[in-house]
Amino acid sequence: MHRQIADLSRWVSSLGDGLLYALLGAGLALLEPNAGELFLFVGLLAFLIELPLYLLLKNIIRRNRPCGFVVSDAVIQPSDRFSFPSGHSAAAFVFATLIATYYPMFGELAYFMAMLIGLSRVLLGVHYPSDIAAGAVLGILCAELAIQEWATFLVLL
């Protein structure tokens, strides 16, 4: 892989490591107390749903990464041996779905960034395209579930 593409892919992938989501969520809660706090709480619920499901699926399916056991085939060091589903994609699509719901003017940009994060994981050699697709579906479903559950909870109050 060309060095600049590898460097760009590493940087884009790092956007999906989680810190950005926490910082943006906290920033939105401070800048826009009403929508920001709702975004933060529903986001926390969505990630609390997504993370255990992601780990469960990954450990049941146990699909080896494209780089297999030869870590030198990957551009980055994978966090574990298994690739399905992509946790970076799941988290990116949770975040994008929440942005599209609570801040629709940024929805297309958020989904575009989520797709770039997924693509970067394929380019880095740690995921197959189907891992990315499964992560995207998982993330969207978890975000939608959290949005619906939170709305139901508010109605019951």
C-alpha positions, -999 to +999 in steps of 0.1 A: +000+000+000+012+035-008+026+052+023+003+083+021-028+060+018-016+040+047-010+071+068-044+086+059-061+052+066-045+050+100-057+086+108-092+079+096-093+046+115-082+064+147-112+087+145-132+056+152-113+046+184-139+062+206-123+093+220-138+115+193-173+102+201-169+110+238-155+145+231-182+154+206-209+141+228-197+161+258-192+191+236-227+190+222-241+185+258-223+217+268-231+238+237-267+227+233-279+216+268-314+203+257-306+183+225-270+178+236-279+161+269-305+139+251-279+130+225-254+121+252-278+099+272-292+081+242-257+077+228-245+061+261-275+038+260-268+029+223-231+021+231-242+001+261-263-020+238-238-022+209-206-032+228-218-064+244-236-075+212-204-068+192-183-088+217-207-116+217-209-119+179-172-116+175-165-144+200-192-167+187-184-162+150-146-161+155-138-151+119-101-147+114-089-113+101-077-110+065-041-107+078-046-140+095-019-150+120+008-131+101+005-097+117+030-082+092+003-085+065-017-058+083-007-021+082-017-018+118-017-041+148-052-056+152-067-055+187-075-092+185-076-122+161-112-119+150-128-096+125-166-101+123-183-077+129-161-046+128-163-028+161-150+004+146-178+004+120-204-005+145-194+024+167-191+048+138-226+039+126-241+042+161-226+077+162-237+086+127-273+074+133-274+095+165-260+126+147-285+121+119-314+118+144-305+147+167-285+170+144-300+161+109-280+189+092-248+169+099-263+135+092-248+130+057-214+141+069-216+117+098-226+087+076-198+097+051-173+096+080-186+063+092-182+048+057-146+062+055-138+047+089-151+013+076-131+017+044-100+025+063-103-007+082-104-027+050-075-008+035-054-014+066-059-051+062-078-059+094-113-064+080-132-078+051-159-056+035-186-079+050-172-072+085-178-035+078-213-041+064-222-062+095-208-036+118-228-009+101-260-028+104-253-036+141-245+001+148-276+014+131-299-011+148-284-005+182-287+033+178-323+030+166-332+007+195-317+032+219-336+060+204-369+041+206-363+029+241-354+063+253-385+078+237-406+050+254-389+058+287-397+095+284-434+088+276-436+066+307-423+094+329 
